[in-house]
Amino acid sequence: MSKPHIAILGLGTMGGGMAGRLLSAGFPLSVYNRNAERAKPFTERGASVASSPREAAAQAEIIISMVADDVASRQVWLGTNGALAGAKPGAVVIESSTLSVGWVKELATNASRANCELLDAPVTGTKPHAESGQLLFLVGGSAKALDRARRVLSILGRDAIHLGATGSGALMKLINNFLAAVQAVSFGEALSLIEAGGLDQAKATSILTEGAPGSPILKRVAERVASGDFTPHFHLSLMAKDVTYAIEEGRRRHVNMQTAAAALSAFKQAVTSGLGERDFTAVVEAVGHPPAKSA
């Protein structure tokens, strides 16, 4: 069976990892990135670099977008040079960015008008997971479209969970990320109290990470604090955006997101302090706990 032609729109931390994974698996690939310099390494590996999303989509059977936010997603999909203007009828279009539910539903309508079918399929995982094909896809849309895309998603991820109708994947991703953000901020506050109380930080952190509170996120934040390395795998500014979208969705559904709002305040403070381009775990600095210095 011949491998379908894929288009990747957006070659940032996650999109670049996904593109590299597909090239390693021998899929024919077209790529588009707003900053063309970022596409050069993929040209050397055999990808076709397009000058617009429309050009990237023209030959593709499956089109995947991985961009920063609603505004960037709208830019790559819509308009004269947008991917939907160039997409072949019957193409499966996959939006893997973390976006608002409202925009995802609007995008699905536009995809249908172009005789394409949308899957909203954001992912859990960071840069290493994208590069190694260990992402988890949270999928909204039709089961039929998902079946068509599974061959490609199986290269990019460890699983693709079908959550329901269009928007289900987007909603689940916002819930996932706001909960991770709340845990990161609360751990920063815990570290501040440990320090203020004169407790041994290493011992206290071990008790927390190995005990009942010790979620994967808590352990990840603790590891970053211990190393002092906040090289971004997931930018802090993007987490702030995700929590904002989650709060907006909660407001639309009459859900009071008090802990999310408190976490967002800390993330906004961190962005204002110049930490937006660091890993999201650097939010601990915004709640009064400086990271440990690297040896």
VONUDO-985328 format. One line per field, with one value per residue: residue number from 1; x, y, z of N, C-alpha, C in turn. Coordinates in pm, 1 decimal. Each point is the difference from the previous one (the first is absolute). Example, Ala and Ser with C-alpha at 12.3 -4.5 7.8 and 13.67 -1.06 7.14 Angstrom:
2
num = 1  2
n.px = 1319.0  -35.0
n.py = -569.0  105.0
n.pz = 780.0  -72.0
ca.px = -89.0  82.0
ca.py = 119.0  119.0
ca.pz = 0.0  6.0
c.px = 90.0  -77.0
c.py = 120.0  109.0
c.pz = 0.0  73.0
This chain:
295
num = 1  2  3  4  5  6  7  8  9  10  11  12  13  14  15  16  17  18  19  20  21  22  23  24  25  26  27  28  29  30  31  32  33  34  35  36  37  38  39  40  41  42  43  44  45  46  47  48  49  50  51  52  53  54  55  56  57  58  59  60  61  62  63  64  65  66  67  68  69  70  71  72  73  74  75  76  77  78  79  80  81  82  83  84  85  86  87  88  89  90  91  92  93  94  95  96  97  98  99  100  101  102  103  104  105  106  107  108  109  110  111  112  113  114  115  116  117  118  119  120  121  122  123  124  125  126  127  128  129  130  131  132  133  134  135  136  137  138  139  140  141  142  143  144  145  146  147  148  149  150  151  152  153  154  155  156  157  158  159  160  161  162  163  164  165  166  167  168  169  170  171  172  173  174  175  176  177  178  179  180  181  182  183  184  185  186  187  188  189  190  191  192  193  194  195  196  197  198  199  200  201  202  203  204  205  206  207  208  209  210  211  212  213  214  215  216  217  218  219  220  221  222  223  224  225  226  227  228  229  230  231  232  233  234  235  236  237  238  239  240  241  242  243  244  245  246  247  248  249  250  251  252  253  254  255  256  257  258  259  260  261  262  263  264  265  266  267  268  269  270  271  272  273  274  275  276  277  278  279  280  281  282  283  284  285  286  287  288  289  290  291  292  293  294  295
n.px = 84.9  -23.6  99.1  -98.5  -23.2  91.0  -74.8  108.2  -90.3  118.2  121.4  -80.9  3.2  -131.4  -33.8  113.4  -31.2  -123.1  46.3  91.9  -97.1  -80.3  99.3  25.3  -132.8  56.9  -74.2  -62.1  76.3  -101.9  79.5  -60.5  81.6  -58.8  89.4  30.8  78.9  -109.4  -35.6  112.1  8.8  -127.4  41.2  101.7  -110.2  -32.2  -30.5  -121.3  73.1  -116.4  -39.6  -101.7  -92.8  -50.3  122.1  21.3  -123.9  47.0  107.8  -41.5  5.0  102.3  -65.5  115.6  -69.7  114.2  -86.8  24.5  -94.4  -118.0  70.2  102.7  -89.5  -67.7  120.9  29.8  -121.9  -26.5  -79.7  36.3  93.4  -119.2  24.0  -113.1  60.9  101.8  -76.0  38.4  -109.0  -52.0  84.0  78.0  -60.2  119.0  -71.5  133.5  -26.0  40.8  -130.6  -73.5  -96.6  -30.5  129.3  21.1  -111.6  45.6  117.7  -68.9  -72.8  110.0  48.0  -119.9  4.4  121.5  -107.2  43.1  64.5  -41.5  120.7  -60.4  132.8  -19.5  119.3  24.2  95.0  131.4  104.1  48.3  -125.3  5.1  123.9  -51.9  -103.7  10.6  -51.0  -91.5  -72.9  -57.2  -84.6  -42.9  -119.3  -13.9  -56.6  -73.2  2.3  -26.3  -85.1  -32.6  0.5  -52.3  16.0  -34.3  -111.2  -1.7  45.3  -92.9  -83.2  -9.1  -90.0  -122.0  -43.4  -102.4  -18.8  -30.7  -102.4  -3.9  118.6  -25.4  81.2  -46.3  -121.5  23.8  58.1  -100.3  -80.0  64.2  6.1  -127.2  -27.7  76.1  -58.4  -116.2  35.5  43.2  -105.8  -80.7  75.7  -7.4  -128.0  -6.9  75.8  -78.2  -102.6  52.6  31.3  -118.7  -36.3  102.2  -88.0  52.4  38.5  116.2  1.4  -37.3  81.5  89.0  -36.9  -0.7  113.6  42.7  -67.9  -111.3  62.8  83.3  -69.8  -14.6  -99.8  -39.9  20.1  -66.9  -87.9  -7.7  0.6  -87.2  -66.8  12.2  -25.7  -100.7  -40.6  -31.6  89.3  -64.8  -81.2  -54.6  -11.9  47.9  32.8  30.9  57.4  48.7  29.0  48.8  54.0  38.2  30.8  61.9  45.8  30.9  45.6  62.2  35.4  30.7  52.6  17.2  130.5  2.8  96.9  -25.3  33.3  -70.0  -92.7  14.7  -0.2  -102.2  -40.4  40.1  -64.0  -100.7  14.3  8.6  -101.9  -65.1  43.9  -45.1  -89.3  -66.2  128.3  -10.1  42.0  -119.1  88.4  52.5  -127.7  77.5  71.1  -115.8  18.1  115.6  13.9  121.4  30.5  32.6  119.8  29.2  49.8
n.py = -119.0  90.8  75.8  50.2  98.4  50.4  93.4  64.4  66.7  58.2  53.6  34.8  10.4  4.9  97.4  57.5  -36.6  39.2  109.0  13.1  -27.1  77.5  86.6  -24.8  9.4  93.3  85.8  11.5  108.6  84.8  105.5  68.9  105.6  83.6  -48.7  31.1  73.4  -8.9  19.3  70.6  -32.6  31.1  105.6  8.5  -21.8  82.2  89.2  21.9  109.1  32.1  88.0  -85.1  13.0  84.8  40.5  7.7  48.7  57.4  -65.5  53.0  -121.0  31.1  100.7  23.5  69.0  64.1  91.3  128.9  55.1  48.7  109.3  -71.2  -70.2  108.9  48.6  -116.4  4.4  126.7  58.7  89.6  22.5  -15.8  -93.2  48.1  111.4  -69.9  -32.3  -124.9  -7.7  -22.0  103.4  -65.8  98.6  7.0  53.7  -2.0  124.4  67.7  -13.6  107.4  -48.5  127.7  29.1  -106.4  35.3  123.6  -47.5  -81.3  108.4  73.5  -100.0  -8.4  131.9  -36.0  -70.7  47.4  -88.3  71.6  -28.2  32.4  3.2  82.8  25.3  -106.0  61.8  -10.3  79.3  -63.1  18.4  124.2  10.8  -62.0  76.0  70.2  80.1  61.7  -45.1  116.6  -89.7  106.7  -43.0  -31.3  -115.2  28.7  128.8  -34.8  -89.0  99.2  66.2  -111.6  -33.5  125.1  4.7  -125.4  71.7  91.6  -96.6  -14.7  97.9  -24.1  75.9  -67.3  131.4  6.9  83.1  75.4  33.3  -130.6  -14.5  110.1  -38.1  -126.6  54.0  85.4  -102.7  -76.2  104.7  35.7  -130.0  -17.8  108.0  -40.9  -121.2  55.0  81.0  -99.0  -67.1  103.5  7.2  -131.7  19.7  102.8  -79.1  -95.4  90.6  60.3  -129.1  15.7  -64.6  -120.6  76.1  -62.5  -2.6  127.9  31.9  -79.2  54.2  118.4  -14.5  -58.8  99.7  16.7  116.4  -103.7  88.3  -47.7  88.9  -39.3  -123.4  34.2  70.0  -98.6  -78.7  83.8  8.6  -131.3  -8.7  85.0  -103.8  118.4  -72.9  72.6  -85.0  85.2  100.6  74.2  79.8  -116.9  -35.0  124.3  -14.5  -119.6  50.1  101.3  -85.4  -69.8  112.0  41.1  -124.0  6.4  124.4  -46.0  -93.8  122.1  -24.4  11.0  52.7  -10.7  -128.2  -13.9  81.6  -65.9  -115.4  46.7  46.8  -117.2  -61.3  85.3  -16.6  -130.5  13.8  76.5  -101.5  -28.9  -83.0  73.9  18.4  -8.7  -115.7  -54.7  -94.9  94.8  -31.9  -97.5  64.3  -11.6  -111.4  59.7  -102.1  49.3  -32.6  -127.8  37.4  -3.9  -122.8
n.pz = 0.0  -96.0  41.3  74.9  -85.7  84.0  54.4  42.0  69.9  5.5  6.7  97.7  131.4  -8.0  -83.2  42.7  124.0  -25.3  -60.4  94.5  83.2  -70.1  -7.4  127.3  -0.7  -78.2  72.1  -116.8  8.4  15.2  11.9  94.4  3.4  85.1  85.2  -126.4  78.1  73.7  -125.2  -0.3  128.1  -20.3  -67.2  83.5  69.8  -99.3  92.1  -48.6  -12.1  54.3  -89.0  6.5  96.0  -90.1  -25.5  131.9  1.8  -109.2  40.5  113.2  52.3  80.0  58.4  60.3  86.7  29.9  42.4  24.5  -79.0  40.1  27.2  45.1  66.5  30.2  25.4  57.8  52.9  33.7  -86.9  -90.4  90.6  57.5  89.2  51.7  -41.6  49.4  103.9  -24.6  -74.9  119.1  1.9  86.5  63.5  57.5  95.5  16.6  -33.1  106.6  -26.7  -21.9  76.1  24.4  -1.8  74.4  60.2  4.5  36.2  79.3  23.5  12.1  74.2  56.7  -0.2  41.6  41.3  115.2  74.5  104.9  48.3  114.4  -9.0  103.1  48.1  75.8  69.4  -2.4  -17.3  107.6  44.3  -48.6  44.2  107.4  -39.6  113.9  -93.0  71.0  -101.3  27.6  -46.8  -68.0  -37.1  -127.8  37.2  -106.2  28.8  125.3  -47.1  -81.2  115.0  46.3  -127.6  -26.8  71.1  -47.6  -102.3  17.5  35.9  130.8  -16.9  -48.5  99.6  -49.1  19.5  -130.1  -3.0  -109.8  44.2  -1.4  -103.9  -58.4  38.5  -36.1  -107.5  -7.5  25.1  -85.1  -81.9  21.8  2.2  -107.8  -50.7  47.7  -40.4  -112.3  -3.5  30.9  -86.6  -82.3  34.4  -22.5  -106.7  -25.9  33.7  -75.5  -90.5  4.9  1.3  -83.5  -76.4  8.7  -100.9  -2.0  132.4  10.6  -100.4  57.4  116.4  -61.1  -65.2  111.4  52.2  67.8  24.5  -1.0  -66.9  -124.3  3.1  120.3  -44.4  -108.5  71.2  87.7  -105.8  -57.4  112.9  19.0  -129.5  21.1  -72.2  -53.6  -67.8  -91.3  57.3  86.9  -87.1  97.3  -100.6  -54.3  114.5  6.1  -128.0  27.9  110.5  -76.2  -97.4  95.7  51.8  -122.7  -19.8  118.0  -29.9  -120.6  77.2  53.0  -21.5  131.9  -71.1  130.0  5.9  -112.2  52.5  115.0  -67.1  -70.7  116.4  48.7  -99.0  15.2  129.8  -27.4  -84.3  86.8  75.2  -122.0  57.4  -86.8  -34.0  131.4  49.5  -16.1  30.7  -79.0  -4.9  50.0  -93.4  -63.0  70.2  -29.4  -87.6  23.1  -125.9  24.6  39.4  -132.2  18.0
ca.px = -84.9  80.7  -18.5  -66.7  75.9  -38.2  45.6  11.4  -3.2  58.3  117.9  53.6  49.0  -78.9  -16.2  128.2  19.1  -92.0  48.8  117.2  -46.6  -60.2  107.5  73.0  -84.3  -9.4  -121.1  17.9  -37.5  10.6  -0.1  -7.6  23.2  2.2  142.8  49.4  130.2  -22.1  -34.0  117.5  45.0  -92.8  30.7  115.2  -43.9  -89.7  -131.5  -25.9  -31.0  -97.9  4.7  -126.3  -77.3  -73.8  91.7  32.6  -116.5  -50.9  21.5  -10.3  -121.5  -20.1  62.8  9.4  44.8  48.9  38.4  -1.7  -126.1  -111.6  34.7  90.7  -76.7  -85.2  85.2  48.9  -108.4  -96.9  49.2  42.7  119.0  -17.6  4.6  -128.5  -15.2  75.8  -20.4  -74.8  -124.2  17.3  115.5  -24.4  77.4  18.1  48.3  61.0  35.1  -89.4  -81.1  -131.4  -101.8  -79.4  69.9  6.4  -129.4  -7.2  90.9  -64.6  -98.3  75.1  54.7  -110.7  -28.3  106.3  -12.5  99.0  -52.2  91.2  18.2  76.0  81.5  115.2  81.1  74.0  139.6  85.0  95.7  50.9  -107.9  -23.8  112.0  7.8  -127.2  -68.9  -108.9  -134.6  -94.8  -133.1  -63.9  -141.0  -34.8  -64.0  78.5  43.9  118.9  108.0  49.2  84.6  122.2  69.4  130.8  95.1  5.7  72.9  143.1  26.8  -40.9  -21.0  -142.3  -92.0  -123.8  -115.7  -75.9  -135.4  -23.7  93.4  18.7  25.9  143.9  43.9  -43.0  78.8  136.0  -3.4  -14.4  129.7  104.0  -24.2  28.2  146.1  42.4  -34.6  95.1  130.8  -4.4  -12.7  129.5  82.4  -38.9  47.3  143.7  17.7  -30.9  109.9  114.6  -31.1  -6.7  131.3  11.1  96.9  -74.5  13.4  -80.7  -141.5  -39.3  -9.0  -124.9  -112.9  -1.0  -16.1  -122.3  -129.4  -8.8  103.7  -42.5  107.6  30.2  72.8  136.4  68.3  35.9  105.3  125.3  48.1  48.0  124.7  106.8  12.8  -6.7  -135.3  -3.3  -141.2  -63.9  -131.8  21.8  -86.5  -100.3  -104.5  -84.1  -87.5  -105.8  -88.2  -83.3  -96.5  -104.9  -77.2  -87.6  -105.2  -93.0  -75.4  -97.2  -105.2  -79.4  -44.3  82.7  87.7  135.9  73.4  142.1  60.9  20.3  114.4  119.1  23.0  60.5  142.5  62.7  10.0  108.2  124.0  21.3  39.0  135.7  94.6  20.7  -92.4  65.2  58.4  -93.7  -111.6  31.0  64.9  -100.9  34.4  65.3  -102.6  -66.0  93.5  106.0  100.9  49.8  133.7  103.2  69.2  135.5
ca.py = 119.0  121.5  88.8  124.7  124.5  76.2  138.5  52.9  145.6  42.7  -81.1  36.5  -108.9  -121.7  -28.3  -44.7  -138.2  -84.2  -6.1  -86.5  -137.8  -47.4  -18.6  -121.6  -114.6  -8.8  57.8  121.8  107.7  142.3  76.6  146.5  73.2  143.6  30.6  -100.3  -52.2  -118.6  -112.4  -47.1  -135.0  -101.0  -11.0  -88.9  -136.9  -45.1  64.2  108.7  120.8  82.2  143.1  37.2  -116.9  -52.2  -81.7  -120.4  -88.4  -34.2  -140.2  -82.1  -72.6  34.4  128.7  14.6  131.3  8.8  141.2  52.0  43.4  16.6  94.6  -68.2  -105.9  64.2  46.8  -108.1  -75.1  77.3  101.8  -39.2  -84.4  -95.7  -140.9  -49.9  43.4  -90.4  -139.7  -84.0  -52.9  -128.7  -0.7  8.5  110.4  -27.4  114.3  -54.3  109.4  19.3  113.1  12.3  -89.2  76.7  9.0  -133.4  -28.6  85.3  -58.6  -120.2  45.2  40.9  -120.2  -67.0  76.3  -33.8  -144.3  -69.3  -35.8  43.0  -60.3  79.4  -104.5  49.0  -108.0  13.7  -30.2  113.7  -19.1  -136.5  -89.1  24.6  -53.2  -146.1  -61.5  -42.4  90.9  -54.3  84.9  13.7  21.3  27.5  -11.4  -126.2  -123.0  -34.9  80.0  -48.3  -125.5  34.2  66.1  -77.4  -47.2  109.1  31.7  -106.0  31.8  119.8  -11.4  -131.2  -32.3  107.7  -29.5  69.4  51.9  37.6  90.2  111.2  83.8  -82.3  -5.8  132.0  19.8  -86.3  53.4  116.4  -52.0  -59.5  99.7  87.6  -78.3  -2.4  133.9  16.8  -79.1  65.6  118.2  -41.3  -51.5  117.5  53.4  -94.2  21.4  125.1  -24.6  -83.9  88.4  94.6  -73.9  -52.0  -144.3  -46.6  -3.6  -129.7  -97.4  35.4  -28.4  -145.4  -43.1  41.0  -66.0  -144.5  -26.0  14.3  109.4  -14.4  -23.2  20.9  143.2  42.0  -53.3  73.4  132.3  -18.7  -29.4  124.4  87.2  -56.0  16.0  140.3  4.4  27.2  -2.7  -28.6  -108.5  58.9  137.6  53.2  88.3  -83.7  -50.5  110.9  4.5  -116.0  20.5  103.4  -65.6  -87.5  85.3  50.1  -110.2  -19.0  109.4  -26.6  -113.4  35.8  -69.4  95.0  -56.2  80.3  -36.5  33.9  144.8  28.4  -43.8  92.5  120.5  -28.2  -12.5  134.7  65.8  -56.5  57.1  139.5  -1.4  -39.1  -144.0  -60.0  -90.2  -112.1  -110.2  43.4  -30.2  118.4  78.7  -0.4  127.0  103.3  -15.4  30.4  -96.6  0.1  -133.6  -34.9  29.4  -115.6  -15.5
ca.pz = 0.0  -6.3  113.4  -40.6  6.6  118.6  12.0  136.1  5.8  127.0  31.0  130.4  84.1  -19.1  -142.6  -53.2  43.2  -76.4  -137.7  -1.3  21.1  -125.1  -98.3  38.2  -34.8  -145.3  -57.6  -80.0  91.3  -31.3  124.0  -7.6  123.3  -25.3  -10.5  -93.5  43.2  83.2  -87.3  -74.3  35.7  -50.2  -143.1  -11.7  28.1  -105.7  0.6  -93.0  77.5  -70.6  29.1  63.4  42.5  -114.4  -79.8  76.7  5.6  -133.1  -35.7  120.4  36.6  141.1  29.9  144.9  46.9  137.4  13.4  136.7  59.3  -92.9  -105.9  -93.3  -65.9  -100.6  -110.0  -85.9  -63.3  -76.8  -91.8  -134.6  10.1  108.3  -37.7  -49.9  -139.4  -86.4  36.1  -92.3  56.0  65.8  89.2  143.8  56.8  142.1  76.0  121.6  90.1  114.7  -44.8  63.5  -55.7  -95.9  -128.0  -59.0  -63.3  -118.6  -98.3  -53.9  -98.8  -118.9  -63.6  -67.7  -122.2  -95.3  -23.4  81.8  131.0  105.3  131.4  96.2  62.1  75.3  56.1  124.6  -24.2  -30.3  -108.8  -14.3  -41.8  -142.6  -77.2  11.5  -35.8  121.4  33.1  17.0  -71.8  59.2  -129.2  -22.2  -141.9  -37.6  11.0  -134.4  -30.1  85.6  -57.8  -114.7  45.6  103.1  -45.8  21.4  142.7  69.0  -12.1  79.8  139.3  60.9  -8.3  -37.5  72.1  -57.0  112.9  -37.8  -111.9  -19.9  117.5  118.6  20.4  44.0  138.7  87.6  9.9  88.3  136.4  32.8  20.6  115.5  120.8  12.0  41.2  141.5  78.8  -4.5  86.2  140.0  44.1  25.8  130.0  101.2  15.1  73.7  141.2  49.3  21.1  107.7  125.5  36.0  -21.3  -98.1  -126.6  -66.1  73.2  -15.3  -138.8  -13.0  63.9  -83.6  -131.9  15.9  75.6  -66.8  -98.1  -101.9  -138.5  -98.1  -14.0  119.4  -11.4  -106.7  50.7  99.8  -70.8  -60.2  107.2  51.8  -99.3  -40.4  -146.9  -47.3  -146.4  -27.1  -73.8  -21.6  43.1  104.3  -60.3  -60.2  108.5  38.8  -102.2  16.2  118.4  -38.8  -78.8  89.0  81.5  -89.3  -26.0  123.0  9.7  -98.9  48.0  134.9  98.9  67.9  -4.5  97.3  9.3  -129.2  -0.9  86.0  -72.5  -110.3  55.8  18.4  -131.6  -55.4  71.5  -52.0  -133.5  21.6  55.3  -104.6  -0.4  -94.9  -94.8  72.4  20.4  85.3  139.3  59.4  71.5  142.5  32.0  15.5  129.7  106.3  26.7  -104.8  -33.3  45.8  -97.6  -54.3  50.0
c.px = 88.5  -33.0  -63.1  93.2  -55.6  49.1  3.5  6.8  48.4  112.4  67.9  45.7  -72.6  -13.7  127.8  29.6  -88.1  47.5  120.9  -36.9  -58.7  105.0  79.9  -77.1  -25.2  -126.5  36.5  -59.0  20.5  -7.0  -13.8  28.2  11.2  143.2  65.3  132.7  -15.9  -28.3  122.2  47.0  -89.7  15.7  112.6  -37.2  -106.1  -137.5  -7.7  -44.0  -89.0  12.2  -127.9  -68.9  -77.7  86.6  34.6  -112.9  -36.9  12.8  -31.6  -135.4  -36.2  80.5  -5.4  53.5  44.9  57.5  -35.0  -138.6  -107.2  36.6  88.3  -72.6  -88.4  82.6  44.3  -112.4  -83.9  66.4  50.0  119.2  -7.6  -7.1  -131.9  -25.3  72.1  -26.2  -82.4  -131.1  23.6  119.3  -45.7  89.2  -0.1  58.3  49.8  47.4  -96.9  -76.0  -129.0  -99.9  -82.1  66.8  7.2  -130.9  -19.6  87.7  -61.4  -103.5  68.3  58.9  -108.0  -35.9  103.3  -0.3  111.7  -63.3  104.3  1.0  68.5  73.5  123.4  68.5  44.1  142.6  76.1  98.2  52.9  -105.5  -30.3  108.5  4.4  -130.0  -78.9  -107.2  -128.9  -96.5  -137.0  -93.2  -149.5  -28.6  -56.9  95.3  55.0  126.4  118.6  57.9  92.7  135.1  85.4  138.3  107.6  13.6  76.5  150.9  36.7  -27.6  -16.8  -146.5  -75.8  -135.0  -113.3  -93.4  -142.4  -3.0  105.3  2.5  34.3  148.7  53.5  -35.7  84.4  141.3  4.2  -13.2  133.8  102.6  -26.8  30.1  151.2  52.6  -26.4  100.3  137.3  4.3  -7.7  131.0  97.5  -31.0  47.7  149.2  28.6  -25.5  106.8  120.1  -24.3  -1.1  131.1  14.5  109.2  -72.4  5.6  -87.0  -149.6  -49.8  -16.1  -129.1  -119.3  -6.8  -19.7  -126.5  -125.1  -6.4  84.5  -45.9  119.2  37.3  80.9  145.4  79.2  43.1  114.7  135.1  58.6  56.2  135.0  116.6  28.0  -8.0  -145.4  -2.3  -139.1  -24.5  -144.9  5.0  -103.6  -110.0  -114.9  -90.3  -95.0  -117.0  -99.8  -92.7  -104.5  -115.9  -88.0  -97.6  -114.5  -102.9  -83.5  -107.5  -117.4  -94.1  -45.2  70.5  98.5  140.2  91.8  148.5  72.7  30.0  119.5  130.2  32.7  65.3  150.6  71.8  13.0  113.4  134.5  32.4  47.3  144.0  104.5  25.5  -80.5  61.9  73.9  -103.9  -107.6  27.3  70.4  -99.8  28.7  65.5  -101.6  -75.2  103.3  107.9  101.6  49.2  138.1  100.9  64.4  141.6  100.5
c.py = 124.0  90.4  130.1  119.2  82.6  142.9  36.4  150.9  43.6  -93.1  46.1  -122.7  -130.7  -37.7  -49.2  -143.4  -96.0  -16.3  -93.1  -146.2  -58.0  -23.4  -126.1  -125.3  -10.1  53.4  118.0  118.0  136.5  76.3  148.7  55.7  147.2  51.4  -108.7  -60.8  -130.2  -124.3  -62.1  -140.5  -110.0  -18.1  -99.5  -145.1  -48.3  59.7  106.1  122.0  91.2  146.0  50.3  -126.8  -62.0  -91.8  -130.1  -101.3  -61.5  -147.2  -97.1  -68.3  25.4  125.6  21.2  139.2  -9.3  139.1  50.0  22.2  15.0  88.8  -67.7  -110.4  57.3  41.3  -114.5  -73.8  82.5  101.5  -57.3  -94.2  -101.6  -142.5  -51.0  42.7  -93.6  -146.5  -74.6  -44.2  -138.6  -6.9  2.9  110.8  -16.1  123.3  -52.4  108.3  3.5  129.6  9.2  -90.4  72.5  9.0  -136.1  -33.2  85.4  -56.2  -124.3  36.5  41.1  -119.0  -73.6  70.4  -28.3  -148.5  -79.4  -32.4  32.3  -97.1  104.4  -101.4  58.4  -115.9  31.2  -46.3  126.6  -38.9  -143.1  -98.7  17.2  -64.5  -152.0  -71.3  -49.4  99.3  -77.3  97.5  -7.0  45.4  26.8  -4.0  -137.0  -118.6  -40.1  76.0  -45.8  -130.1  26.3  56.3  -87.1  -46.5  105.0  31.3  -106.3  18.2  113.2  -18.8  -142.9  -41.4  123.0  -35.5  82.3  39.4  40.5  95.8  109.8  92.5  -78.3  -7.7  131.5  24.7  -82.9  54.4  122.5  -42.4  -57.2  108.3  92.8  -74.9  -10.2  135.0  23.6  -75.4  66.0  120.5  -40.4  -56.4  114.6  61.6  -90.6  19.3  128.5  -19.5  -87.9  86.6  93.7  -68.6  -63.1  -150.4  -31.4  -20.7  -136.8  -105.4  26.6  -32.3  -149.3  -52.6  31.5  -79.3  -150.4  -37.2  22.4  114.9  -22.8  -38.8  14.1  147.2  49.4  -45.4  75.1  138.2  -11.8  -26.8  126.0  95.0  -49.3  24.0  146.3  19.2  17.5  18.4  -45.2  -128.8  38.9  140.0  46.3  88.4  -79.0  -60.4  109.3  12.2  -113.2  17.0  108.1  -59.6  -88.7  80.7  54.9  -107.7  -29.8  105.8  -25.3  -109.9  19.1  -83.3  100.5  -60.6  78.4  -34.3  30.0  149.8  38.6  -39.5  96.3  128.6  -18.3  -9.6  136.3  77.9  -48.4  54.8  144.9  10.9  -45.7  -148.6  -72.9  -100.3  -113.9  -111.1  42.0  -26.0  116.0  89.9  1.4  131.5  110.7  -10.8  1.3  -100.3  2.0  -141.1  -22.4  30.1  -128.5  -4.2  45.8
c.pz = 0.0  117.5  -46.0  11.4  115.3  -14.8  147.8  -8.0  137.6  42.1  128.6  76.2  -28.4  -147.4  -64.1  37.8  -77.5  -144.1  -11.2  13.8  -128.7  -107.8  30.6  -37.3  -150.5  -62.1  -89.6  75.8  -62.5  131.4  -30.6  137.8  -33.3  -13.9  -84.5  42.6  77.8  -84.7  -67.0  39.2  -55.5  -151.7  -21.2  24.0  -98.2  -1.1  -108.6  80.4  -82.6  41.6  65.4  49.9  -115.6  -85.2  72.6  -4.5  -133.8  -34.9  113.5  14.3  145.6  29.2  150.5  33.9  144.6  19.8  139.5  58.5  -106.6  -118.6  -104.2  -75.5  -109.8  -122.6  -91.4  -72.9  -96.7  -92.5  -130.8  2.7  113.0  -49.8  -56.8  -144.1  -95.3  24.0  -103.9  65.1  59.2  92.2  145.7  54.3  151.6  66.8  134.1  96.4  118.3  -20.3  79.0  -69.9  -106.2  -135.7  -69.0  -71.3  -124.2  -111.7  -63.2  -106.4  -128.9  -73.7  -77.1  -130.3  -108.5  -34.3  66.3  135.1  105.5  117.2  87.6  86.8  67.3  71.4  142.8  -27.8  -35.2  -110.1  -11.8  -48.4  -148.8  -84.6  -0.3  -34.9  119.5  44.9  25.2  -64.5  66.4  -111.8  11.5  -149.1  -29.4  13.9  -136.0  -38.2  83.8  -53.8  -117.7  43.6  92.1  -43.8  25.4  148.8  77.6  -10.4  95.6  148.4  46.7  -2.9  -48.1  60.6  -58.7  113.5  -34.9  -116.8  -6.4  122.0  125.2  31.1  53.2  146.3  96.3  17.8  92.7  145.9  47.7  36.9  118.2  129.6  23.1  49.5  147.8  87.7  3.3  93.8  147.5  53.0  26.6  135.1  112.8  25.2  78.0  149.2  63.6  35.2  118.3  136.0  41.4  -14.5  -101.8  -132.8  -66.7  67.4  -20.6  -140.6  -21.9  60.9  -88.9  -130.6  10.2  76.8  -82.3  -99.4  -125.2  -138.7  -94.7  -17.0  119.5  -7.7  -106.4  47.8  99.8  -66.1  -62.5  106.4  50.7  -95.6  -32.3  -150.0  -43.6  -151.9  -44.2  -78.7  -30.2  59.5  101.9  -57.9  -62.3  107.5  47.9  -97.1  19.6  120.2  -26.4  -77.7  88.5  84.7  -84.1  -29.1  123.4  16.6  -95.8  47.2  145.6  107.7  58.1  13.6  94.6  4.8  -130.5  -5.7  86.6  -68.7  -113.3  49.5  18.1  -133.9  -67.5  66.3  -51.5  -138.6  11.9  50.5  -101.5  -10.5  -107.4  -94.6  69.0  12.3  99.8  147.6  70.4  70.0  149.6  40.7  25.8  131.1  112.6  27.0  -112.3  -28.0  56.1  -110.1  -49.3  55.1  -104.2
